[in-house]
């Protein structure tokens, strides 16, 4: 990594730390610069606005989950049922490692919608949808579902995960959530089988 890339990564990490401490509304670029241990001018050199920095934060959070999912699949060519299991369990494991980070995710969505930045909420949702679709698609080129049905399946899983995250944040109960995750895996497989039969 170049010095510029290192500084950019440092600012993104500082932004994440600031967001986890004070939330989206309470986080200023000055606070982010302090967390990142850089000058405010340096932050503005790399990111022209707070919105641009928030987009980079979202991308970093998604990249982190994607990397963990890639590690789970390393050296394997699982079938679609197994890919559903890897996606749901791997995503949930990543999510449960940081409660405050999940709160930041929801705050970013609500902030975008409240501040008239629909594009930011759209970008967040579409990025997760692409991640899920890519994880569900076979890397061998084998086509179990149409491209439209991979997206449909990805939307179903994303909606299930989002609901379970909110439930766990509001009323934590790991046992209940573990059971719900297994139910989501089962119903996602059933949907995948139905879509495959219809193809």
N, C-alpha and C positions, 0 to 999 in steps of 0.2 A: 504493500500500500504506500502511496505517496504521502508526503506530509499533509497535503490538502485533504486527502481522503481520511487520514487519521483524525484531523481536526474536525471534519464533518461528522465522523462517527462519534467523536467525543461530545459534540454538541447535541446530537440525537440522543445519546445516552443521558446527558444532562437534562434534556427536555423530559425524557421518561421519568427520571428521578423527581424533577420538579412537579410534574403532573401527578405523580403518585402521592406527593406530599400535600399539595395545595389544590388539586383539581384543575380543570381547564380554565374556569373563570378566574381563579386566584393565581394563575401562572402567567407571569409577564416575561418578555424576552430578557429583561434584566435579571430576573430570578433564574432563568434557564442559563444565561451566561455565567452566573455565579456558581450554579451546580456543575456546569461543564468546565469551570475554571479557565474561562477565556474572556477576552475583552468583548464588550457589547458590539463594538465595531467589527470584530472578527465574526461574530454571529451573523451580523447583517451582511457581511461580505459573502457568506455561504448561503444564507437564506434571506430573500428580499422581504419576506413577511412572516408573521406568525402562522398564517395558513399554510404557507409553503413548508414550514418546519413541521407542522402537524401532519401533513401528508407524508413527509419523510419518516416521522415517528410511526405512523400506521404501517408503512411499508416495512419498517424494521421489525415490528411486532409480527407481521405476517411471515416475513422471511425466517424469523426464529422458529415459528411453528412448522414451516415448510421444511426447514433443515432437520428438525427432529423426526418428521414423517419420512424424509429420505433415508435417514439412519435406520428407521424401523423396517424399511423395505430393501435395504442394501443387500445385494447378492441374491435377491429372491425375484421370482416372477409369479407372484400369487394370483390366484383366480379372483373373479369379481367379489365373491363372498368374503374372501380373505382380505381383499383391498378395503372393503367396507369396514371390517373389523379393525384393520390397522388405522384407517382414517379416524374412525369414531373414538377408539380407545386412545390413540396417540394424541389427538386434538384435546380430548378431555384431560389427559394426564398433563399436558402443557398448560391448560387453562387452570387447573387446580393448584399449580405451583405458585401462582401469584394472584391472590384475591384483589389486591389494590390495582393491579394491572387491568383486570377485567372491569373494574369500576371505571377506570380511565377510558376503556373502549366504549362503554355505554355513554359516558360523558361526552366523548368526542362526537358520537352520533347525534346526541341531543343538542350539543353546541352548534353543530353544523346546521341542523334543521331550524333551530331558534334564531341563528344569526343570518339566515338567508343564504347559507352556503350549501345548498342542496347537492351541488357537485361533489362536495367533500363526503357527504353521507353516501352518495351513489358510488363514489370511488372506493370507499371502505367496503361496501357490500359486494361490489363487483369483484374486488380483489380476493375476498374470501370465497366467493362463488367460483372464480377461476382456480384457486388453490384446490378446492374440493373436487371440482371436475377433473383437474389434472391428476389428482391422486386416485381417482376412480378409473381413469382411462388406462388400458393396458399399454405397457411400454413395448411389448413385443409386436404391436401392430394388429393384434387380434381384436376384432370388433364384436363385442357381445351385445352392445346397445348402439343405437343411432346417436349421433352427436347431440341431437335435441334431447334424447332420453337420458344421456349422461348428465346434462344440465338439469333436467327435471329431478333426477335422483340427488344431485348435489344440492339443489334448493330444498328438498325435503329434509336432508340430513342437517343442513345449515339452520333451518327453522327449528328442528328438534334440539340441536346443540344450544342455540340462542335461548330457547325457552328454559332449558335445564340450567344454563348459567344464571339466568335471572332468578330462578327458583332457589338455587344454591346460595346466591348472594344475599337474598332477602331472608331466607330461613335455612341456614346450613344444616344438612343432614347427609353425611357421606354415604351411609347405608342406603337411604332412599335413592340418592342420586346414582349410586352404582347399579342398583336394580333398574332404574330408569334408562341408564346407558345401555344395559343389556337388552332392554325392550326396544330401544331405538335401533340397535344393531339388527335384531330379529325382524322388525317391521321394515327396515331398509332393505334387507335381503329379500323379503317377500315382494316388495315393490320392484326390486331389480329383476326378480324372476318373472313377474307379471309383464314388465316392459320388454324383457327378452322374448317372451312368448308372442307378444304382439308385433314384434319386429318382422 
